Amino acid sequence: MFNFFLCSPIYKSMKYIKLINFVIIPPLLLNFSLNIQEPDRLRLADFNLAPINYKVDNSLNFVFLTTQAAKLSASARLLLTNRTFLNRELDRKQFSVMSGKNYLANFYVPANYLSSGSNLFTLEYTFLTYTKTIQFRLGAHSGDTLLLPAPCLLRDMYLGVTYKDNALTYQHYMFNYSTLFKEQMLIHDLLLDPGLFTSPFAPSSLASADDVKLVFVNKRLLFPRLAKTNDGQPFLSLKLDYIDDNIIFKLAGPIYVDDETHIISPNKEVGFRLTEHIYLPKNKITDLEYGHYELRISGFTNLKFEVIYTFNLSFLKQYLADDGQYQINYGWN
C-alpha cells in the first residue's frame, strides 16, 4: 500500500508542486530585494565645475534626474570644509523629480565662507530611505592678476573638477609654470624662441587666451619698429596653441628682420626679409641682459584671468665676438 502511494499520480503531482515552489519563489524574492536596495532611482547628472572667485558670492549647480514616472521627493545639501570650517552647511534644497522633469539645484556659496586654495565640498542627497554623498575639491582664486614666477602652491587656486560616469577627475585651469624661471639662460644672443614658455597643460578645451604679448621692458631703442603697449613698452604679439598636452606659443603675425642689424619689424621694409624667428639686435648682449622681459596673457582660459610672467635673460655665448668674428654657426632662414 505504501509503495503504491509513492508511485501514484497524486504523489507525483505533489512532488512537482514542491519542485516548482523551490525553483521559482527564491528568484522572485531575490528580485524584490534588489529593487528595494537600488539607490540609483535618483541620479546626479555629470557636471563640470571651474575654480571659483573667493572675493564674490558663487553658485554651484547640479542636476538631479530619475527614470521613474512617479514623482520622487528628495532633499540635498552642500557642505564645506576648509581652513576655517568643518562640514559647514552652505545651502539646502527640497525638491521632487520624475521622468522627463529634472531638477536643477543652485547652491549658494557665500564669499566669506571660502578660503584661497583648495576647498572640500560634500554634496549629500536623500530620497526614500537612502542617502548618498559625493566629495570633491574645488579651487578658489582671487580674480586678481597672477604674477609669475610664484610658489607652486598657487596651483590649488585654479583646480577644477569633472564628474562623469560616477568618477571624479581634476585639472588645473592654468599651465604648469614650474619651468618658468626668474632667469632664463639662452645658448646665445641671436634668437629668442617662444618655445621658451612651453608648459604642460590639460585639458585642451581650456587652452585659450584673448591676447598674448611678449614685452621688451625698457628696450625701446633695441626694438624701435615694434608696436608699444599702453605703458609705452615695445612688444610682439604671440598666439597660444596646444600640442601633445602642452601649451606652446607662436608668432601671431609675420615678422621681418634686417640681416645687418638684426632689428625686427612687423612690417615689410627695404632690406628686411621675412622670418619665423624673433631675432635679437646684433652685438647688444649687455643691453639685452639689462632689465627684464614680460609675457602678458589676457583672458586666459574661460576664467578670463590675467597672467604676467616676468623674467631676465642671460646668455652663454655672444653671436659676435668683440673682434666682429662669428662665434656660432647658424643656418639662415
C-alpha positions in Angstrom: 0.0 0.0 0.0 2.9 2.3 0.9 4.7 1.7 -2.3 1.6 2.1 -4.3 1.0 5.6 -2.8 4.6 6.7 -3.7 4.0 5.7 -7.3 0.6 7.1 -7.6 -0.2 10.2 -9.8 -1.3 12.2 -6.7 2.1 11.9 -5.0 3.9 12.7 -8.3 1.8 15.8 -8.6 2.8 16.8 -5.0 6.5 16.4 -5.8 6.1 18.6 -8.9 4.4 21.4 -7.0 7.2 21.4 -4.4 9.8 21.5 -7.0 8.2 24.5 -8.7 8.0 26.3 -5.4 11.7 25.7 -4.7 12.9 26.9 -8.1 10.6 29.9 -8.7 10.0 31.6 -5.4 13.6 32.4 -4.3 14.4 34.3 -7.5 11.2 36.3 -7.0 12.3 37.2 -3.5 15.8 38.0 -4.7 14.5 40.3 -7.4 12.3 42.1 -4.9 15.2 42.5 -2.5 17.4 44.1 -5.3 14.7 46.6 -6.2 14.3 47.6 -2.6 18.0 48.3 -2.3 18.5 50.0 -5.6 19.9 53.5 -4.7 20.0 55.0 -8.3 16.4 55.8 -8.7 17.6 59.4 -8.1 20.8 60.1 -10.0 23.2 63.0 -10.1 23.9 64.2 -13.7 27.5 64.7 -14.9 28.9 68.1 -14.0 32.0 70.2 -14.7 33.0 72.9 -12.2 35.6 75.6 -12.8 37.6 77.3 -10.0 35.6 80.0 -8.2 36.4 83.5 -7.1 36.5 83.7 -3.3 36.1 87.5 -3.3 32.5 87.2 -4.6 29.4 85.1 -3.9 29.2 82.0 -6.0 26.6 79.4 -7.1 27.4 75.7 -7.6 24.8 74.0 -9.8 23.8 70.3 -10.0 21.1 68.4 -11.9 19.2 65.5 -10.4 17.2 63.1 -12.5 15.2 59.9 -12.5 13.8 57.4 -14.9 10.7 56.5 -12.9 7.3 58.0 -14.0 6.1 58.6 -10.4 7.1 61.8 -8.6 10.1 61.2 -6.3 10.6 63.5 -3.4 14.2 64.3 -2.3 16.4 66.7 -0.4 20.0 67.8 -0.9 22.5 69.9 1.0 26.0 71.2 0.3 28.7 71.2 3.0 32.1 72.9 3.0 35.4 72.0 4.8 38.4 74.3 4.6 40.9 76.0 6.9 38.0 77.8 8.7 35.0 75.5 8.6 34.4 71.8 9.1 31.4 70.4 7.3 29.7 73.8 7.3 26.2 73.6 5.7 26.1 76.2 2.9 22.6 75.6 1.4 19.8 73.0 1.5 17.1 72.1 -1.1 13.8 70.2 -1.0 12.6 69.1 -4.4 10.8 66.4 -6.5 11.7 64.8 -9.8 10.1 62.5 -12.3 11.0 61.1 -15.7 11.4 63.9 -18.2 11.4 66.6 -15.4 14.9 67.0 -14.0 15.7 69.3 -11.1 18.4 72.0 -11.2 19.7 72.7 -7.8 21.6 76.0 -7.4 23.5 76.0 -4.1 24.5 79.4 -2.8 28.2 79.7 -1.7 28.9 83.0 0.2 32.3 84.5 -0.5 33.1 84.9 3.2 33.0 81.1 3.7 35.6 80.3 1.1 39.4 80.2 1.6 42.1 80.6 -1.0 43.4 77.4 -2.5 41.5 74.1 -2.4 38.1 73.8 -0.7 36.5 70.5 0.0 32.7 70.3 -0.8 30.3 67.5 0.2 27.1 67.1 -1.8 24.6 64.9 0.2 21.2 64.0 -1.2 18.5 61.9 0.3 15.4 60.1 -1.2 13.1 57.5 0.3 15.3 55.9 3.0 18.6 56.4 1.1 21.4 59.0 1.5 24.2 59.3 -1.0 27.3 61.6 -0.8 29.9 62.8 -3.1 33.0 64.8 -2.1 35.1 66.9 -4.4 37.8 69.6 -4.2 37.5 73.0 -5.9 40.0 75.8 -6.2 39.2 79.3 -5.0 41.1 82.2 -6.5 41.1 86.0 -6.0 40.4 87.0 -9.6 43.5 89.3 -9.5 46.4 89.2 -11.9 48.6 86.1 -11.5 52.2 87.2 -11.2 54.8 84.6 -12.2 57.1 83.0 -11.2 55.3 82.2 -8.0 55.1 79.4 -5.4 53.5 76.3 -6.9 51.0 76.3 -4.0 49.1 78.8 -6.1 48.1 76.0 -8.4 45.4 74.8 -5.9 43.7 78.1 -6.5 42.9 77.1 -10.1 41.8 73.5 -9.5 38.6 72.4 -11.4 36.7 69.1 -11.2 34.7 67.0 -13.6 32.2 64.3 -12.5 31.4 61.7 -15.2 30.4 58.1 -15.1 30.4 58.2 -11.3 34.1 59.2 -11.2 35.8 62.5 -10.4 38.7 63.9 -12.4 40.7 67.1 -11.6 42.5 69.5 -13.8 44.3 72.9 -13.2 42.9 75.8 -15.2 46.4 77.1 -15.8 49.7 75.9 -17.3 52.3 74.2 -15.2 54.7 77.2 -14.5 57.4 75.1 -12.7 59.6 75.6 -15.8 59.1 79.4 -15.9 62.1 80.6 -14.0 63.0 84.1 -12.9 66.1 83.9 -15.1 66.2 82.2 -18.5 69.6 81.1 -19.8 69.9 81.1 -23.6 72.6 79.4 -25.6 73.4 82.7 -27.5 72.1 86.2 -28.1 70.9 85.6 -31.6 67.3 84.4 -31.1 64.6 84.4 -28.5 62.4 81.3 -29.1 58.7 81.5 -28.0 59.2 77.8 -27.2 60.9 79.0 -24.0 57.4 79.3 -22.5 56.1 75.8 -23.4 54.3 74.3 -20.4 52.2 71.2 -19.6 48.5 71.9 -19.6 45.2 69.9 -19.7 42.6 69.7 -21.0 42.9 71.2 -24.5 39.5 72.8 -24.3 40.7 75.2 -21.7 43.9 76.2 -23.6 42.8 79.6 -24.8 43.7 83.3 -24.3 42.3 86.5 -25.7 45.7 88.2 -26.1 49.3 87.4 -25.6 52.2 89.9 -25.7 55.9 89.4 -25.4 57.1 92.7 -23.9 60.6 94.0 -24.1 60.6 96.3 -21.0 62.6 99.5 -21.2 64.2 98.4 -24.5 62.6 100.9 -27.0 66.0 101.6 -28.6 66.7 97.9 -29.2 63.2 97.3 -30.8 62.4 100.7 -32.4 60.0 99.3 -35.0 57.7 97.3 -32.7 54.3 98.5 -31.5 54.0 99.8 -28.0 51.9 98.7 -25.1 49.7 101.2 -23.2 52.6 101.8 -20.9 54.9 102.5 -23.8 56.9 99.2 -24.0 57.8 97.5 -27.3 56.1 94.2 -27.8 55.4 91.3 -30.2 52.0 89.6 -30.4 52.0 85.9 -29.8 49.3 83.3 -30.1 48.6 80.3 -27.9 48.5 76.8 -29.3 48.1 73.3 -27.9 50.2 70.3 -28.9 50.8 67.0 -27.2 49.3 68.1 -23.8 51.4 71.3 -23.8 50.6 74.9 -24.3 53.0 76.5 -26.8 53.4 80.0 -28.1 54.0 81.1 -31.7 54.2 84.4 -33.5 50.8 85.8 -34.1 51.7 87.5 -37.4 54.6 87.9 -39.9 57.9 89.4 -38.8 60.8 90.8 -40.8 64.5 91.1 -39.9 67.3 93.3 -41.2 70.3 90.9 -41.6 72.8 93.8 -40.9 71.5 94.8 -37.5 69.0 92.0 -36.6 66.4 94.7 -36.0 62.9 93.2 -36.3 59.7 94.7 -37.7 56.1 93.6 -38.1 56.1 95.4 -41.5 58.0 94.7 -44.7 60.7 97.4 -45.2 63.6 97.9 -47.6 66.4 95.5 -46.7 64.2 93.4 -44.4 63.3 89.8 -45.1 60.5 87.6 -43.8 61.5 85.3 -40.9 59.9 82.8 -38.5 62.2 83.8 -35.6 62.5 86.5 -33.0 65.9 87.9 -33.7 67.7 89.9 -31.0 69.7 93.1 -32.1 73.2 92.3 -33.1 76.1 92.8 -30.6 73.9 94.2 -27.8 74.3 91.4 -25.3 74.9 93.8 -22.3 71.7 95.8 -23.1 69.7 92.6 -23.6 70.8 91.3 -20.2 69.8 94.5 -18.6 66.3 94.9 -17.1 63.6 92.3 -17.6 61.0 90.9 -20.1 57.3 90.1 -19.6 54.9 87.5 -21.1 51.5 89.1 -20.7 48.5 86.8 -21.1 45.0 88.3 -21.1 41.7 86.4 -20.9 43.4 83.1 -20.1 41.1 80.0 -20.1 37.3 80.5 -19.6 38.1 82.1 -16.2 39.5 85.1 -18.2 42.2 85.8 -15.6 45.4 87.8 -16.3 48.9 86.3 -16.2 52.2 88.3 -16.2 55.4 86.3 -16.3 58.4 88.4 -15.6 61.9 87.1 -16.3 65.5 88.1 -17.1 67.7 86.8 -19.9 71.3 85.7 -19.7 73.5 84.2 -22.5 76.2 81.5 -22.6 77.8 82.9 -25.7 77.7 86.0 -27.9 76.7 85.6 -31.6 79.5 88.1 -32.4 82.9 88.2 -30.6 84.4 91.6 -29.7 86.6 91.5 -32.9 83.4 91.1 -35.0 84.0 87.4 -35.8 81.1 84.9 -35.7 81.4 82.7 -32.6 78.5 80.4 -33.6 77.2 78.9 -36.8 73.5 79.3 -37.7 71.6 78.3 -40.8 69.9 81.5 -42.1 66.2 81.4 -42.8 
